[in-house]
């Protein structure tokens, strides 16, 4: 087996990483139809919801001591 040239090895590894990241992105964001759950879309919807205020959370949650 011939010796590996470090610069070529680095280029091959970098290209493989970019290819894997691109493939993962394309697979996650592909539109498989309206009924197929898209994980990126669900995550975006989840994180774009407004948070409840502290006052509302205290009103709806029971007190820890049970009173």
C-alpha positions as CSV (number, residue, x, y, z in Angstrom):
1,X,0.0,0.0,0.0
2,X,1.5,3.4,-1.0
3,X,2.0,6.0,1.7
4,X,-0.9,8.4,2.2
5,X,-0.2,12.0,1.4
6,X,-1.4,14.1,4.4
7,X,-2.8,16.9,2.3
8,X,-4.8,14.5,0.1
9,X,-6.0,12.6,3.1
10,X,-7.3,15.9,4.7
11,X,-9.1,16.8,1.5
12,X,-10.8,13.4,1.2
13,X,-11.9,13.5,4.9
14,X,-13.2,17.1,4.5
15,X,-15.1,16.2,1.3
16,X,-16.6,13.2,3.0
17,X,-17.8,15.3,6.0
18,X,-19.3,17.9,3.7
19,X,-21.0,15.2,1.7
20,X,-22.4,13.5,4.8
21,X,-23.7,16.8,6.2
22,X,-25.3,17.8,2.9
23,X,-27.0,14.4,2.5
24,X,-28.4,14.6,6.1
25,X,-29.7,18.1,5.4
26,X,-31.3,17.1,2.2
27,X,-32.9,14.0,3.7
28,X,-34.3,15.9,6.7
29,X,-35.7,18.8,4.7
30,X,-37.0,16.8,1.7
31,X,-40.7,17.2,1.0
32,X,-42.2,13.7,0.9
33,X,-45.8,14.9,0.7
34,X,-48.2,16.7,3.0
35,X,-48.8,13.8,5.3
36,X,-45.1,12.9,6.0
37,X,-43.8,14.4,9.2
38,X,-40.9,16.7,8.6
39,X,-38.7,16.8,11.7
40,X,-37.1,20.2,10.8
41,X,-40.6,21.8,10.4
42,X,-41.8,20.4,13.7
43,X,-38.7,21.7,15.5
44,X,-39.1,25.1,14.0
45,X,-42.8,25.2,15.0
46,X,-41.9,24.1,18.6
47,X,-39.2,26.7,19.0
48,X,-41.2,29.5,17.5
49,X,-44.1,29.2,20.0
50,X,-44.1,32.0,22.6
51,X,-43.1,31.0,26.1
52,X,-45.7,31.3,28.9
53,X,-44.9,34.0,31.4
54,X,-43.8,33.1,35.0
55,X,-47.1,34.5,36.4
56,X,-49.2,32.2,34.2
57,X,-47.1,29.2,35.1
58,X,-47.5,29.8,38.8
59,X,-51.3,30.2,38.5
60,X,-51.8,26.9,36.6
61,X,-49.3,24.8,38.6
62,X,-50.3,23.6,42.1
63,X,-48.1,24.6,45.0
64,X,-45.6,21.9,46.0
65,X,-46.9,21.8,49.6
66,X,-50.4,20.8,48.4
67,X,-52.2,23.8,49.9
